[in-house]
Each structure stands twice: as structure tokens, then as C-alpha cells.
């Protein structure tokens, strides 16, 4: 992603997040995910979407956000950033999930070929053990998950997504210091609540260890495409995708595999 595209994407993401934060439709929507890390924690990784945790009816909130974006966000973006835009619920096979709903936002400049930027807004649920945290940025209050719940949600995503997203490796690596002495117990509790079996966890980790070259290459692609250049350079000097894979596997061994009696030490 080139610098201009990155800058415009991030300005649009921030406009989305602020619109949600200051309007009644956004009340109790909890900012999570890679953009949360980027926006509120200065993460080195650029995210392409905006994610929220929501405890209520996902389909209802999806429809409410489409109306909010059409009424408020799109005119503001047109006025302030000179982008035309559209907002629509994601449709098609698999888009009626009980665990996630997506609003597809698209922005473009009519007189600039190739200017189209697509930003999905994903509404989902994560397992949380801590109270919601309020973070103030430039006068706007953003409800978000705690640091522990955030990084643990990334560990859970790494182990439980139907399709692996290697950005999760990078986020766990970048925010590994937020794992704590009680993360084993907390993760075990969350796995039970989400009905994620030990067998599923071990199969996923076995996949990581059985095909390390594939996973290291996929992590490297995230480093090359989504990280700030200085951070990418430092990580590459230290071993790149393979280094992150090794580091995260060590963390999984420490905080996940050994929680059921110390096996696979």
C-alpha cells in the first residue's frame, strides 16, 4: 500500500470511528481490532478495516450503522475530504452469520482513476473479562476493550478463525507485553465460554509447526505490506516472518498449551 493511499485510508478510518463515537447509534459499540491498536496505541501495523464488539442484535446494529453512515458520515467525508462514498450491508453467502455482520464502506474521487478505497466495518463479539475502557483522543471518547482482553482476543482469533489471518501473528507479537501472568487462566476461561475445544487448539498449533515455511512467508507478506517502513526494517533485521512465527509459538506454548497440565513444554 503506497503512502498516499495509507494516509487517506487512515483519515477515513478515523472519520468512521469518530462518527460512531459521537452518535447515539454508536453507544456501547466497543472499538477493537487492528485499527484500534493503530489509532489508540500507535501500532506499527496499518489495518484495512474497523472492528467493533457489540453485545446486542448484530443485524439490527448493522442496519442502524448503514443509516448513520448515509446520514452523517458520507456527507462529512464529501465535505471535508472530497471523497464520494457509499454504505451497504455485506450480502451474499456467509454474510448472515450469527457472530459477525459487516457494513461495506467505499470511497472514491470521481475525477481520480484508481482512487477507490474500501473499508469494511465489522460488528462482532469477543470474550471480555474486564470492564470497558474509555480512551480520550483529541476530545472524543472511544469505548474500547482492555489491553488484556484485546491481546487475548487476538490469540483466540489466531486459534479459532475458520481461515487463518496472519496479521493476528503480527498483532500478538507487537502487543505480547500485554499478556500477563494470569493470561493462561483467562484464556482457558474464554475457550470454555466460546466452546473452543482443546483438540481444535492443538490442531491449529500443529498446523503452525507442521508448515512453518508457509506461515513465515504469509507473516512476511503482512510485514512488507502493512507495517510502517521503520518497524518492518527492524523486524526484518531480526529475522522477519520466521522470527515472529517463532516468538508467537513460544507465547502460545507458554500461555495456551501448558494451561491444561503442562503438556508440550
N, C-alpha and C positions, 0 to 999 in steps of 0.2 A: 504494500500500500504506500503510495507516494505521500510526501509531506503535506501537500495541499489537500488531498483527499482526507488524510488523517485529521488535519486541523478542522476542516468543515464538518466531518463526521462527529468530532468531539463537541463542537459548538452545537450541533443539532441534538446530540445526546443530552447535553446539559440543559437545553431548552425543554426537551421532553421531561427530564427529571424535575425541573423547576415547575413546569406546568402541573405535573401530578402533585407535587408537594404543596402547592398553594391553592388547590381547588378541592371542594368537598368530595368530588369523585375519587380523589387520591387518599382520603383519610383512611388510615390503618393499612395502606399498602406499604410494605416494608422493602426498602431497596436492598438488593442482594446481588451477588454475581460479580463477574469480571469488571463491569463498568463501575460498580460500587467501589471495588478496590482501586480502580483508576482515578475516580472522581474524588473520593473521600480519603484515600490512603496513598495517593500518588504512586500507584503501582506502575512498574515499568512496562506492563503489558497493555496494549490497546485492545479494547473489546469492541465487537461489532454490534452488540445488541444491548438492551436494557432489561434487567430482570427484577421481578418483584415477588415477594411472598404474600399470599392472601389466604386468610382462613375461611372466607365465605364461599359463595357460589361463583365458580370461575367463569362460567358462561355469562352470567349477569354482569360481572365486573368487566369482562371483555367488551360487551356491548356498551357499557357505560363509558369506557375509555375511548371507544371509537367516536362516540358523540362528543366527548370532551375535546378530543384532538381536532375534530372537524370544526367545532365552535370556537375554540380558543387557540390551540397550538398552531394550526396551519395558517391562519391569518397573521399571527405574530411572526412566524418564520418568514412569510412572504414580505412582511413589512420590514423586519429587522435584518434578515439575511438574504433576501431577494431570491429565495427558493420557492417554487411552486411545490405542492405536495398533495398526497392522498393518504387516507387511513382506511383500512378494511380488516375485518376479521380473517384470519387464515382459514382457508377452506380446503376440502379435499380429503382423501383417505388419511386416517390417523389424526385429523385435526379436531375430532370431537372427544379427545382424551379427558378422562376424569381427573388427571393430575396436572395438566398444563393447557393453557389457552394462549394464543398468540394474536397480537394485533400487528399487522404488517404496515409499517410506515414507509413511504417512498418520497424522495425529494429530488427536484431537478430544476435546472435553469433552461428555459425554453430555447434560448439563443446560444447555449453552450453544449455542443455534442459531447457525449460521454460523461456528463455531469451527474447522472442519476446516482443517488445514494439510498440504499435500503437499510432500514433499521428495525428489526423485529423487537417488539415489546412483549416479553414473555411473563405470564402470570402463572405462578406455580405454588407449591407448598414445600417448605423444608422443615425438618425436625429441629425444633428450638427448645433449649432448656433454660435460657436466660431471658430476662426482660428485654423488651425492645429498647434500643439506644437512640437518643436524638442527637444528631450531629448538625451543628450550625455552620453553614458555608455561605459567605457573602450575604448574611442576613436572612437566609432561608433555612428552615428547619427540615432536615431529612431524617425520617424514622428509618432505622436500619437494624440489622441483626448484630449481636455482639461479636467481638473478634473470635471468640471460641466457636460460636455457632457457625460463623462464616467459614472458617477453615475446615471445620468438621463437615460442613455441607459439601465442600469441595472433595474431601476424602470419600464421602458417601457417593457423590456423583461419579468419581473415578471408578468406584467398585460396582455401581448399580445402574449406570446408564445402559440402555439397550445397545447403543453404539458408542464406543469409546470416543471421547473428545480429548485430544492430547493437550489442549490448553489447560485442562484440570491438573495435569502433572506440573505445568509451569506455575500455576497459582499456588498449589500446595508447596512447591519449592520456595517461591517468593515469600510466603507467609507462614513458613514452618515454625517460626518462633512463637506463633500464637497457639500452637499445640502445647498442652500443659501436662503436668503430672497426672491429672485426673481425666485426660482425654480418652484413655483406654476404657474407663468406666462409662464415660459419657457416650462414646461411640457404641459400646456394647448395648447400652440402653436404647439408643436410637435405632440400631439394627433390629432389635426386638420390636420396637414400636412400628417400624416400617416393614416388618416381616421379611427382612433380608436374611437368608439362611447362611450359616457358616459355610455350607457347601458352595453356594454361589460366590461368596467372597473368595474362597480358596481357588475356585476355578478361574476367577478373573485374575488373581495374583499369579496363578500358574501360567496364564496366558502371557503376562508381562515377562515372566522369567524364561518361558519357552521360546519366545520370539523377540529377544532383546534388540536385534538389529532393526526390525521393523518399527518397534516402538521408539527407539532412539532416533530413527530417521524422521518419524512423524513429529516428535517433540522438536527436533531441529527445525522443521518447517515452521513451527509456531515461533521459535526464537527468531528466525530470519524474517518472518512476515509480520509479527505482531509486537515485537519488543522495540523499545527505544534503542537507537544505534549504540549508545554508550553501554547500556546494560547488556545488549546482545554481544558486543565485543568482549566484555568482561567474562560473560558466561562461556563464550566460545574459547577464550584463552584457558578457561578452567576445565574444558572438556566437552562443552556443548550439550547436545541432546543426551549423549550417553551419561554424562556426569549427572544431569537432572534425573534421568531414569534411575541410576544407582542410588542417588540421595533419597528419592521418594520411596523406592523399595525398602531402603533401610528404615525410613519412617513408618511404613506400613508394617514392617516386621516388629517394630517397637510398640506401635500403638494399636495394631489390629490383630496380627497373627498370634501374638503372645497373650492376648486377653482371655483366651479360652484354655488356660492351663499351661502356657509357656511352650507350646509346640513350635517347631520350626524356628528355633532360636539360631 
